[in-house]
Amino acid sequence: MTRCLARLGAGDATAAAELLDLVYGELRRTAARCMRQERADHTLDPTALVHEAWLRLLGREPRSFADRSHFLRAASRAMRRTLIDHARSRKRQKRRGADVEPLPLAEWLVAAEARQLDLVAIDDALEQLARTAPDLAELVELRFFGGLSIAETAAATGRSTASVERDWRCARALLRGLLEGNPT
Amino acid sequence: MKPEHLARVRQEVEHLLTVAAEGRERRLAELAADDAGLAQSVAVALTNAERDDPAFEPLVTAPPWTDVDVEFIAGARLGPWRLERPLGRGGMGAVWLAERADGSYRQQVAIKVPLGTAQTAVTFARFERERSLLAEFDHAGIARLVDGGWTPHGRPWLAMEYVDGQRLDDYASQRQLDRRERVQLLRAASVVLAAAHQRRIVHRDLKPQNLLVRTDGRVVLVDFGIAAVLDDPGSSSGRHLATVRYAAPEQLRGEVVTTAADVHALGVIGRELIPAGDLDLDAILAVAADPDPQRRPANASVLAAELDRWLAFRPVEARRASGLHRLRLFARRDPRSAFALGTLATAAAGLSITAILLWRSEHAAHRLAASAQLAEAREHAQVRQLVRDLMAGVHDRIETLPGAVPVRAFLAERAEGHLAQYRDRAATDPELAHEMIEVQLRLAAVRGGRGPGNLGDGPGAIRAVNAALELAQAWAGRHPGEDRWHVQVARTLRTSGDLHRSGGDLAIARDRYRSAWDVLARVGTRDYAAERLAAILDLQLGKLDVAEGAFASGRDHLAAAARAFDRLHEQRPSDRDLAHDAAMAHAELGYAASSFGDHAVTTSAWQAAQDRLAALIAVQPQDNQLRRDQLELALELSLDHVQAGRTSKGNSLFDTTLAQVRELLAADRGNLLAERLLHRALVRGARLASAQGDHRQAVRHYREVEPLLRTRLAAQPGERELILDLAESLIARAEAERLLGTTAGVAEACHEALALVPHEQALARSDHFAGNLLTMAWVGLGNLALANGDAVGATTELEARRPAATAWAERFPDLHWPLRHLGAFEYALGTAWEKLAADGARPPAERLASLDRAGAAFARGLAVAERLAASGRLHGAEKAMPRLFAADVQRVQQSRASMANAAGR
């Protein structure tokens, strides 16, 4: 895959398709599996989620990945952007009083709303956090948006789980503080 | 929290998380003294950091990118190795180029990981044992196993020496190597393989991808023993790890794999690598790739030696072996002619006289060996006796018992299983081959296609019949002078035809029957079984021809079948099956002849069929199927009588038959077949009445059958034949009522028929019967409009349907009925336009245009009629069709000319 990634950097268009091919099958299988583990009434099409996040990953991020950890960071960022974009458009629609368009990712947003989370506000807070503590912001991205567990985050970033756990607590607390200090 | 505090807050919280409670209090107090806001933020953040905050738990759980690819993605670590880039991906697993990442020294390896999940059933002990076996094996031509282990998810991985080389076949084609250089490559591979074989290590998955040529020209075998390590002996899928193209037959059968399996793979690779044409070389490779492991060189060193001999221009063993093998076959068949035949075979194979001498000593040795094989032979005899008992003793006796199908299938499968162990011998043992063909044919019959008395496993039946066919053809090919093998080929082809016919593949069925017929035609002297088979083939081919409208050839086949069955029946008067076959052949001949309008042949054929059925019924009065067949024939015969002008004879036969049909149903109420017979009887009665111009009687019959069909259809919704019968009845009644002048209910009947067979659905099913009915329903509606004086409506309706009607006919260019219906459609359309043109109230220009449309429709009808005539599908009175259409065209042209004249004046 690194070869593919390098070729992406060189602007090779077919490499994107090749890369997609390489992991997409696995991605979809896994996504389908984790969907099955979710609630029975979960209606999200995992393919749509993966696909959209993936297109963003290849379409907007800098087109080369140094290693696996870089890849995971980019994937988490793509996921964040995907979800936030949907959240923003949903908000706009709600403001306009229009019928909320059934988006493929709506279920995820509903999940976020069920937790009383305002994804757009979190995104803004994360931006603020990134200005002074970019490492913590990235941690949030990997965990919260990227869905990595503490152990996976540790493996991806080459750190100990204890230090990731500590940073995570800190990042979470700071984010909470930022959110409550800037109500939307 | 104020954003400007952020960095300070983080610093304090990170520190305080590691500090005990009193320390925290102290620090917070210190901060409060300095900056109360900051202290407050820190205190809140600290509390938040201490408690579990579910809000920020991952939004997505186990997303795709964290799971599968974490283990095998560029940069991932496996033991001391870091994955660099994928080298390839195959059925067995993925291969990655990996580099040592623990900094000890620089080394590249190819890491092989199995595809799929962590549940790969490789037991740890087995994996470790194989790994150690491979690890101690060190050969320059074999990529070594360097390392191996398990991922955290429990998946095994193997690190192999990385070989920077090119696939054997790519190497050869890219460098445009000549035959000799290619043989040298294959020899090099054989030498390397021989080293492994000496240690009793088998590769098990040799293929061009696993034979790499380094830049210095050395051949290296990779993935050695991987199949053994990663293959799971407990699962059937394990066998798939070997590449089918190169795998030895015994390997695919899941038997014990020896070094001979690798030789087989090399043989196949060699055949692909080296162009054919050199007799010696071809023989070497053919023997190496022989399906029988016993005949192959036992291991790679023997093959290497053979290739060495070839490279040194010395005679090779393989040619002798295969030549001798042939000679032995001849000798076994007829010792007296062995020498002469052997000479012939030798001459053909280009062998020298020394080979014959060699063969003679071999032959003596063979006879000696025969006594040693006696014990084994006795065992064969016992197993084969068992098979005969299973089939003839048990299977055939229970064959007609109800509910015996699963047992019969079991017996046949057991018999097949017993014989399968001698499959290789079937190539040399004629009796065994014969028995195997018999068992396979019975297996095919039991598995069967559709219909009762079999398991409904169409594909399984076809597999069995193909196996039988292959064996029979092989024997027939080797013994072109022995008729019995040709008869076996014809029999299996016939069974194959039956299966395809019942599966709806008429074209394939026809092809099989035709091939069987051709094979039989070449058989010199036919015994009873061969004669009977020929008769059956004529019957089937005739039926298929008639169905396709090829009446002339159908009639000839059926006449031949009828004659043959009669002849056979005379020889064996007590054989009831023969009598029934004879009756059916005559009946089918009658149908074919009636399509010609050849009443003489029709009547005599149906009468003959009737007589034979009556004789059968006399001895089997309880067989209702015979009764139904007889009654059905009587119905046809009565219709034929009427059409041939024997009206009263036809009517009285019909009346008695209808009464008998009603009796049969009354005695067996609820019997579906009897009920269907009544449906057909009523429809025949309606046709009979229509043929005599008694439309009132026709309508009565149709009105009786329609509710019966509707009720039955409600119980069996979607049943094609019922739908078609009802649609036909409705359309025919509509026509009869229109002729009676009672237009009420006609439109409803036509619309009901149209609703029964939705156009798109019929089209999707490619159901030409349905298409014919639809066309006739459209014609019926057009005619109705015309009868109501609505010529505009008629032309509009019919023109709108014309593309669909044409499409139906074009869809089945080989069938005659769709064309006939299209002809009827064009006739109705032409008539409607002509009628419209005759309307004097309309402006002359419009009337002229209408006449043009009428002329066009008749001209198209003429083209259709000519197409039918050209392919010999118009018979009897039908032959007038082109002439009648031509007259229509001419009449319209004349009307147009006079109308134009009148308008001009």
Interface residues (C-beta under 8 A of the other chain):
Chain A: M1 T2 R3 L5 L22 V23 E26 L27 R28 R29 T30 A31 R33 C34 Q37 E38 L49 V50 D67 R68 S69 F71 L72 A75 M79 L83 W108 A111 A112 R115 Q116 L117 Q128 L129 R131 T132 A133 L136 V140 R143 F144 F145 G146 G147 L148 S149 E152 A155 A156 R166 D167 R169 C170 R172 A173 L174 L175 R176 G177 L178 E180 G181
Chain B: M1 K2 P3 L6 A7 V9 R10 V13 E14 L17 T18 S41 V44 A45 L46 T47 N48 A49 E50 D53 P54 A55 F56 E57 P58 L59 V60 T61 A62 P63 P64 W65 T66 D67 V68 D69 V70 I73 A74 G75 A76 E84 R85 P86
